[in-house]
């Protein structure tokens, strides 16, 4: 369910976010890292792979915060 929810949200962001090509080139890999991490976590099994995926997702979220000015954005540690 977690992976499906994240994939749905990523698809919505990709389809509804109106940004220029340079911003899209930065945003798409971040979204891919988030979605891939969620799929790995959702697959279960190897807890080391899941922890690595969690760290990759956190790194992607930090990259988003560094790359874009978003008025409602808060780093993961502040949530």
N, C-alpha and C positions, 0 to 999 in steps of 0.2 A: 504494500500500500504506500509506503514512504516513497519508493522509487517512482511509482506511478504518479503520485501527487507532484513530485519534483519535476518529472518529465512534462506533465500537463502545464505546470507553471512556467517552465522554460519555453515551451512551445508558445504560450500566450505572450511572454515577453518578446520572443522573436517576432511574432506576427503583429504585435500592437505597438512596439517601440519604433518611433520614427526618428532615426538618427542618420547622419551622413555616413558615407563609406568609410572614412577614417575611424569614426567611433564604432561603426559596425565591426570593423576589423579587430578592434580591441575587445568589444563586447562578446562576440561569438565564441572565441576560445574560453573565455571566463564561464560562459553558460555551458559549454561543452564539458569543462572540468567539473562543474557543479552536478550536471546530469550524470556523468560517468561515475562520480563519487557516490551519488545516491543509488545508482544501480548496483554498485559493488557492495554497498552497505546492505541494501535490500536483499541481495542474493543469499546472505547468511554464510555460514561456513567458517572460513578462515578468519579468525579475529585479527590477525596481523594485517591482512589485506584490508579489512574493514577499518582498522585504525589508520592505515596509510591513506585510505580514501577519505576519511574524516579530516585528516590534516590537509589533503589536497583541496577539499571543499573549503576549508577555512582559509587557505592560501588564496584561492580564487575569490572569495568574498573580500579579503583584504586588498587584492588587486583591483577589484571593482571600486572600493572606497578610495583608492589612490588615483584611479584613472578618471573618475567621474565626479562631478559636483552634483550631489543629489540631496535636496533639502531635508528629506526624512531619513537619510541613511545614518545608521549607527553601527560602529564596529561590533563584531560578535561579542566582545567582552563587556559591552555596555548594555546588552539586551537582557 
